[in-house]
Amino acid sequence: MDAIDAVLVNFDQRRQPELIDSISHPLPHHLRHRLAELAQPGENELAHMMSLDVLMGRTFAEACQSLLEQANVSPQLVRAIGSHGQTIRHIPSGPFPTTCQIGDPNIIAEQTGITTIADFRRRDMAAGGQGAPLVPAFHAAVLHSSHRSRVVVNIGGMANISVLPSHPANKVIGFDTGPGNVLMDRWIERSQGKGWDENGQWAAQGTIDEQLLANLLQEPFFHLAPPKSTGRELFSEEWLLTHLTGRERPVDVQATLCELTASTIAQAIMRFSPGCGEVLVCGGGAYNAHLMQRLALNLPGVPVASTSKFGIEPRWMEAMAFAWLAQRTLSGLTGNLPAVTGARHPVILGAIYPANSR
């Protein structure tokens, strides 16, 4: 919830997707605060959601327009916008599995004049899937190797992995491993008023609280078999506070939360990709040097690098993935991997909001 990542991508079937330009469009503090509040149960949620749906739609459109101005590209040259939306609830299990991303795509299409594809997750859920993660399909398309098995780790608010076996007979799998940056971001904001721990510098100054870590690791989600996905509904500030005594040093809590992210990712890799030859990291977490160091220490003997090694900057991976999913939707191609999400079959994802005829 720190910013909107927007990318301009060219798709040519003869080569890899080409990143033409990119922009990180900051979210105002008041908007981030309202979104964080809406991600948890509260009063008058429907009214708050409706107003934020409009505000986020306008903000997403502004981000797209800023990107096109920066790239000096006319909207008429853009085939479509793939808008993930801002997740405020993700409830993949129970009698009424559903997910909710806001940022009205009608507004995006109207303000930009560009066809917009949105609501990518719910068709997969209608087919019995978790609706997440969806990015492993893109990882498989652009980072698969026939020479060595790879795991791609996406560390955003939540962390997820894509297991890419080298042998074509083995299926790609992927799932959420648990919190990525979300708990670290919330804790440093609570403790120091900062939006994130720059380069993991604060966490590096602390000492891992082994008892606290052991208590956090007892969370049942970590022990579930995939397919599985999660969100702020579970891994929230309130979840963390229930495990604290109040006697911990704040810097040690930050160090422990960093280790929680690193260790749960590593445990998932060792369990579901024991022959992994290489780990590639994308998402904001790839820029946290301390987190990357802790991840490498938890995976002895396995090379850990960012996806920039293969020409894809980590911060733009997920945005590129949803551009790719939008392109597949417009082409009538499926976008989910049932082995990843648990869906009964592949489906075409998303709803199309056409631009006005020109």
PyMOL commands that set and color helices and strands:
alter all, ss='L'
color gray80, all
select helices_A, chain A and resi 29-38+45-71+75-77+105-112+122-126+136-143+182-192+198-204+210-216+220-223+237-241+250-272+284-287+289-298+307-310+314-330+338-341
alter helices_A, ss='H'
color red, helices_A
select strands_A, chain A and resi 3-10+18-26+81-82+86-91+98-102+116-118+150-155+158-164+173-179+278-282+304-306+351-353
alter strands_A, ss='S'
color yellow, strands_A
deselect
rebuild
show_as cartoon
